[in-house]
Every structure is written in structure tokens, then in C-alpha cells.
Amino acid sequence: MSQISLIPDKTIIPMWFIFITAMLSLNHLVFKPTLLVLKERKKRTIGLETEAKDLRELTDTKLREYETQMAAAKNQARLARDEILKTASLKEKQVISAAREFAEKQLTEVKAQIANEALKAQQNLKNEAEKLAEQIATQLLHREAA
């Protein structure tokens, strides 16, 4: 049986050659490609995370802009509605005022016409009363004379 010897012997040179050849081969064929794949993966992951963060920030910015624009549009619509209601209220008051003036004018005209007709009727009644009084007086006088 052979014992393990801690003192290097003549096999050390071929072992070093095999070790260095294996290291260089593994470095070139396994380690470097694996490190490149890992580096590329990390780069893509960080790139995608950064892109996702940028998209989140862009989305938040667009959402804030949209909300601001919606608030402005709602405010503008409210102001327009208030203006329309104000205009409609003024128009309503004008129409009611015109109708009231028209009604008052017609009422005044009708009252004047009624007063005029009453005056004419009164005058007619007075004339009729005078005629009737004359007829009565004439008939009474003719009877007394007869």
C-alpha cells in the first residue's frame, strides 16, 4: 500500500498542467458564459424594473393630469350651467314682467271700456228717464186736461 506523501514528486507538473488546462477550459466554456448570462439577466431585470417604475410614474402623472382636467371641466360645466340658469332666470323674469305689464294694460283698457260703457249706459238711462218723465208728464197732463 502506498502512503500519501506531502512532499511533491514528479507528478506535480502533469497535475498542474491538467488543473490549469481544466481551469482555463472551464473559465472559457462555463464560468464566463454563465457570468455573462447572469449579468445580462440582472441588466434586463433592473432595466425592466426601471421601465416598470418609469411607467408607474408616467401613469401617476397622467392620472393626476386627467383628474386635474376633469376637475377643471366639471368646474367649467358648473359655471356654464350656472350662467345658463342665470340667463334663464332673467329671461323668465322678463317674460313674466312683460306678461304682467300686458295683463295690466289690458285690465286698464277693459276697466276704461267698462267705465266708458257704464257712462254711456248711465247717459242713456238718464235720457230714457227724461223721456219717460216727459211721457208720463204728458200723459198726466192730457188726462187732467181731458
C-alpha positions as CSV (number, residue, x, y, z in Angstrom):
1,M,0.0,0.0,0.0
2,S,1.2,3.4,-0.8
3,Q,1.0,6.2,1.6
4,I,0.1,9.7,0.9
5,S,3.1,11.9,0.7
6,L,3.0,15.6,1.4
7,I,6.2,16.2,-0.5
8,P,5.7,17.0,-4.1
9,D,7.1,14.4,-6.6
10,K,7.4,14.2,-10.3
11,T,3.6,14.0,-10.9
12,I,3.0,17.5,-9.8
13,I,3.8,19.0,-13.2
14,P,1.2,17.0,-15.1
15,M,-1.3,17.7,-12.3
16,W,-0.6,21.4,-12.6
17,F,-1.0,21.2,-16.3
18,I,-4.3,19.3,-16.0
19,F,-5.5,21.8,-13.4
20,I,-4.6,24.9,-15.3
21,T,-6.0,23.4,-18.6
22,A,-9.2,22.5,-16.8
23,M,-9.4,25.9,-15.2
24,L,-8.9,27.8,-18.4
25,S,-11.3,25.5,-20.3
26,L,-14.0,25.8,-17.5
27,N,-13.4,29.5,-17.3
28,H,-13.8,29.9,-21.1
29,L,-16.6,27.4,-21.6
30,V,-18.6,27.6,-18.3
31,F,-17.8,30.4,-16.0
32,K,-17.6,33.4,-18.4
33,P,-20.8,32.4,-20.3
34,T,-22.6,31.8,-17.0
35,L,-21.4,35.2,-15.6
36,L,-22.4,36.9,-18.9
37,V,-25.9,35.3,-18.7
38,L,-26.2,36.3,-15.1
39,K,-25.0,39.8,-15.8
40,E,-27.4,40.1,-18.8
41,R,-30.2,38.7,-16.7
42,K,-29.5,41.3,-13.9
43,K,-29.3,44.1,-16.5
44,R,-32.6,43.1,-18.0
45,T,-34.3,42.7,-14.6
46,I,-33.0,46.1,-13.5
47,G,-34.0,47.5,-16.9
48,L,-37.5,46.1,-16.6
49,E,-37.8,47.2,-13.0
50,T,-36.7,50.7,-14.0
51,E,-39.0,50.7,-17.0
52,A,-41.9,49.5,-14.8
53,K,-41.1,52.2,-12.3
54,D,-41.0,54.8,-15.1
55,L,-44.3,53.6,-16.5
56,R,-45.8,53.7,-13.0
57,E,-44.6,57.3,-12.6
58,L,-45.9,58.2,-16.1
59,T,-49.2,56.6,-15.3
60,D,-49.5,58.5,-12.0
61,T,-48.6,61.8,-13.7
62,K,-51.1,61.1,-16.5
63,L,-53.7,60.2,-13.9
64,R,-53.1,63.4,-11.9
65,E,-53.3,65.4,-15.2
66,Y,-56.6,63.6,-16.1
67,E,-58.0,64.3,-12.6
68,T,-57.0,68.0,-12.8
69,Q,-58.5,68.3,-16.3
70,M,-61.7,66.5,-15.1
71,A,-61.9,68.9,-12.1
72,A,-61.4,71.9,-14.4
73,A,-64.0,70.5,-16.9
74,K,-66.5,69.9,-14.1
75,N,-65.9,73.4,-12.8
76,Q,-66.3,74.9,-16.2
77,A,-69.5,72.9,-16.8
78,R,-70.8,74.1,-13.4
79,L,-70.1,77.7,-14.3
80,A,-71.7,77.2,-17.7
81,R,-74.8,75.6,-16.0
82,D,-74.9,78.5,-13.5
83,E,-74.7,81.0,-16.3
84,I,-77.5,79.2,-18.3
85,L,-79.6,79.1,-15.2
86,K,-79.0,82.8,-14.5
87,T,-79.8,83.7,-18.1
88,A,-83.0,81.5,-18.0
89,S,-84.0,83.1,-14.7
90,L,-83.5,86.6,-16.2
91,K,-85.5,85.6,-19.3
92,E,-88.2,84.1,-17.1
93,K,-88.4,87.4,-15.1
94,Q,-88.6,89.4,-18.3
95,V,-91.3,87.2,-19.8
96,I,-93.3,87.3,-16.5
97,S,-92.8,91.1,-16.3
98,A,-93.9,91.5,-19.9
99,A,-96.9,89.3,-19.4
100,R,-97.8,91.2,-16.2
101,E,-97.5,94.6,-18.0
102,F,-99.6,93.3,-20.9
103,A,-102.2,92.0,-18.4
104,E,-102.3,95.2,-16.5
105,K,-102.6,97.2,-19.8
106,Q,-105.5,95.0,-20.9
107,L,-107.1,95.3,-17.5
108,T,-106.7,99.1,-17.6
109,E,-108.2,99.1,-21.1
110,V,-111.1,96.9,-20.1
111,K,-111.7,99.0,-17.0
112,A,-111.7,102.1,-19.1
113,Q,-114.0,100.5,-21.6
114,I,-116.3,99.3,-18.8
115,A,-116.3,102.8,-17.3
116,N,-117.0,104.3,-20.7
117,E,-119.8,101.9,-21.4
118,A,-121.2,102.5,-17.8
119,L,-121.0,106.2,-18.5
120,K,-122.8,105.7,-21.8
121,A,-125.4,103.4,-20.2
122,Q,-125.9,106.0,-17.4
123,Q,-126.3,108.7,-20.0
124,N,-128.8,106.5,-21.9
125,L,-130.6,105.7,-18.7
126,K,-130.7,109.4,-17.9
127,N,-132.0,110.2,-21.4
128,E,-134.5,107.4,-21.2
129,A,-135.6,108.6,-17.7
130,E,-136.1,112.1,-19.0
131,K,-138.1,110.8,-22.0
132,L,-140.1,108.6,-19.7
133,A,-140.7,111.5,-17.3
134,E,-141.8,113.6,-20.3
135,Q,-144.2,110.9,-21.5
136,I,-145.6,110.4,-18.0
137,A,-145.9,114.1,-17.6
138,T,-147.6,114.5,-21.0
139,Q,-150.0,111.6,-20.3
140,L,-150.8,113.0,-16.8
141,L,-151.3,116.5,-18.3
142,H,-153.5,115.2,-21.0
143,R,-155.7,113.3,-18.6
144,E,-156.1,116.2,-16.3
145,A,-156.9,118.4,-19.3
146,A,-159.4,115.9,-20.5
